[in-house]
C-alpha cells in the first residue's frame, strides 16, 4: 500500500494523501485497493480496503460522499465522520465535495480518472476535498470550492492522479463546453483532428482565475500508470483509488 502525500500542505498542518491501487484485498479486475462500493467489487473486500487505508493513516473511518458529478459541497463535523464509509453515503449521498474546519476530521473521496483536489488554508484553518470531472468543472464545482475561502492567495491545493491529455480524448462538444465555461478556457491538445482534454491543466487554470496559485499535483496519468492506478477510460470495469484530506492541527 502506497500513498502520495503533498508536503506543501503537510508543512502548514494539513494532510493530502492519494493512494495507489496496490496492497489491498480485492480480486481482479478490482485489484487490489479498490475503495468504491459502486464499482461491482465484493463489498467485504471494499470495506477491508477502506479499513486498511484508514489504519495506515492512523484513522478509524472517514466520510465518503456520493460523487455524482454535481456541485454540492457539504460541511463535515465529528458527528458525520462515518457517513459513506460502511456503505453508500446517506447524508452526503448527493455531494461531490466535503469541507471542514475541525482538526482531526478526515475527508475521503475516490476516483479512477477524475480530478480530486484537496484545498487548504493555513490562515482560515479550512480544508476541502473536491471531485471534478469535466461535467463538474463546467457546472462550477471548482469555483464553489475556491469560494469557501476568503483569502485565496494563501490557499494551497494538492491534485491527485488523473487521466492526462495523452489519453483523455473527448468529442469537440465536450472540449467546447469546457472551453466556454471559463474566461481562460480549457487546456486542450488538438492532434490529427482529435481533441484531448487536460483535466489537471484545466483545474490549474480555473484555480488561477480564482486567485489560487499554489498548486501541486502528482504528475501521474491514471491511464499511463494503470498498473499502479485505476483508470476507467483505460480499463472499463475497474476499481477506484482513495484520496484523504484532513486538518491536522
LINWO-V475562 format. One record per backbone hydrogen bond with DSSP energy under -0.5 kcal/mol. NH is the residue of the N-H (numbers start at 1). CO is the residue of the C=O. E is the energy in kcal/mol with one decimal. If there is no record, write none. Layout:
BEGIN
nh:NH co:CO e:E
nh:NH co:CO e:E
END
This chain:
BEGIN
nh:4 co:18 e:-3.1
nh:5 co:3 e:-0.6
nh:6 co:16 e:-2.1
nh:7 co:5 e:-0.9
nh:9 co:6 e:-0.8
nh:10 co:6 e:-2.0
nh:11 co:7 e:-2.4
nh:12 co:9 e:-1.3
nh:13 co:10 e:-1.6
nh:14 co:9 e:-1.9
nh:15 co:246 e:-3.2
nh:17 co:244 e:-2.8
nh:18 co:4 e:-2.3
nh:19 co:17 e:-0.5
nh:19 co:242 e:-2.8
nh:20 co:2 e:-3.0
nh:21 co:228 e:-3.2
nh:25 co:32 e:-0.5
nh:26 co:32 e:-2.6
nh:30 co:27 e:-2.0
nh:33 co:21 e:-3.1
nh:34 co:30 e:-0.6
nh:35 co:240 e:-2.0
nh:37 co:35 e:-0.5
nh:39 co:36 e:-0.6
nh:45 co:42 e:-0.7
nh:46 co:42 e:-2.1
nh:47 co:43 e:-2.6
nh:48 co:44 e:-2.1
nh:49 co:45 e:-2.4
nh:50 co:46 e:-2.5
nh:51 co:47 e:-2.5
nh:52 co:48 e:-2.2
nh:53 co:49 e:-2.5
nh:54 co:50 e:-2.6
nh:55 co:51 e:-2.5
nh:56 co:52 e:-1.9
nh:57 co:53 e:-0.9
nh:57 co:54 e:-0.9
nh:58 co:55 e:-1.5
nh:59 co:54 e:-3.2
nh:63 co:106 e:-0.7
nh:64 co:83 e:-2.0
nh:65 co:108 e:-0.7
nh:66 co:92 e:-2.4
nh:67 co:95 e:-2.7
nh:74 co:97 e:-2.5
nh:76 co:99 e:-2.4
nh:80 co:77 e:-1.6
nh:81 co:78 e:-1.1
nh:83 co:80 e:-0.8
nh:85 co:82 e:-2.3
nh:86 co:82 e:-0.7
nh:93 co:90 e:-1.0
nh:95 co:92 e:-1.6
nh:96 co:72 e:-2.7
nh:97 co:72 e:-0.8
nh:98 co:129 e:-1.9
nh:99 co:74 e:-2.0
nh:100 co:127 e:-2.2
nh:103 co:101 e:-0.5
nh:104 co:247 e:-3.1
nh:105 co:102 e:-1.4
nh:106 co:104 e:-0.7
nh:107 co:245 e:-2.8
nh:108 co:63 e:-1.9
nh:109 co:243 e:-1.7
nh:111 co:241 e:-1.8
nh:115 co:132 e:-2.2
nh:117 co:130 e:-2.8
nh:118 co:158 e:-3.0
nh:119 co:117 e:-0.6
nh:119 co:128 e:-2.7
nh:120 co:156 e:-2.5
nh:121 co:126 e:-2.2
nh:122 co:154 e:-0.6
nh:125 co:121 e:-1.7
nh:126 co:121 e:-0.8
nh:127 co:100 e:-2.5
nh:128 co:119 e:-2.9
nh:129 co:98 e:-3.2
nh:130 co:117 e:-2.7
nh:131 co:96 e:-2.7
nh:132 co:115 e:-3.0
nh:137 co:133 e:-2.2
nh:138 co:134 e:-2.3
nh:139 co:135 e:-2.3
nh:140 co:136 e:-1.3
nh:141 co:136 e:-2.6
nh:144 co:140 e:-2.1
nh:145 co:141 e:-2.2
nh:146 co:142 e:-2.3
nh:147 co:143 e:-2.1
nh:148 co:144 e:-0.5
nh:148 co:145 e:-1.2
nh:149 co:146 e:-1.9
nh:152 co:150 e:-0.9
nh:154 co:151 e:-1.1
nh:155 co:152 e:-1.3
nh:156 co:120 e:-3.0
nh:157 co:214 e:-2.3
nh:158 co:118 e:-2.5
nh:159 co:216 e:-2.8
nh:160 co:116 e:-2.6
nh:162 co:220 e:-1.6
nh:163 co:113 e:-2.2
nh:167 co:164 e:-1.9
nh:168 co:164 e:-2.1
nh:169 co:167 e:-1.9
nh:170 co:195 e:-2.4
nh:174 co:171 e:-0.5
nh:175 co:171 e:-2.2
nh:176 co:172 e:-2.5
nh:177 co:173 e:-2.1
nh:178 co:174 e:-2.4
nh:179 co:175 e:-2.4
nh:180 co:176 e:-2.3
nh:181 co:177 e:-0.6
nh:181 co:178 e:-0.7
nh:182 co:179 e:-0.6
nh:185 co:182 e:-0.8
nh:188 co:186 e:-0.8
nh:189 co:196 e:-3.2
nh:191 co:189 e:-0.5
nh:191 co:194 e:-2.4
nh:194 co:191 e:-2.0
nh:195 co:170 e:-0.7
nh:196 co:189 e:-2.7
nh:197 co:168 e:-2.2
nh:198 co:187 e:-2.7
nh:199 co:163 e:-0.6
nh:199 co:197 e:-0.9
nh:202 co:198 e:-2.4
nh:203 co:199 e:-2.3
nh:204 co:200 e:-2.5
nh:205 co:201 e:-2.0
nh:206 co:202 e:-2.6
nh:207 co:203 e:-2.6
nh:208 co:204 e:-2.2
nh:209 co:205 e:-1.9
nh:210 co:206 e:-1.4
nh:211 co:208 e:-1.6
nh:212 co:207 e:-3.0
nh:213 co:211 e:-0.6
nh:214 co:155 e:-0.6
nh:215 co:213 e:-1.3
nh:216 co:157 e:-2.9
nh:218 co:159 e:-1.3
nh:222 co:162 e:-0.8
nh:222 co:220 e:-0.5
nh:225 co:221 e:-2.1
nh:226 co:223 e:-0.8
nh:228 co:225 e:-1.9
nh:229 co:225 e:-2.4
nh:232 co:112 e:-1.9
nh:235 co:231 e:-2.3
nh:236 co:232 e:-2.3
nh:237 co:235 e:-0.9
nh:238 co:236 e:-0.6
nh:241 co:111 e:-2.4
nh:243 co:109 e:-2.7
nh:244 co:17 e:-2.5
nh:245 co:107 e:-2.5
nh:246 co:15 e:-1.9
nh:247 co:105 e:-0.5
nh:248 co:13 e:-2.9
nh:248 co:246 e:-0.6
nh:249 co:13 e:-1.1
END
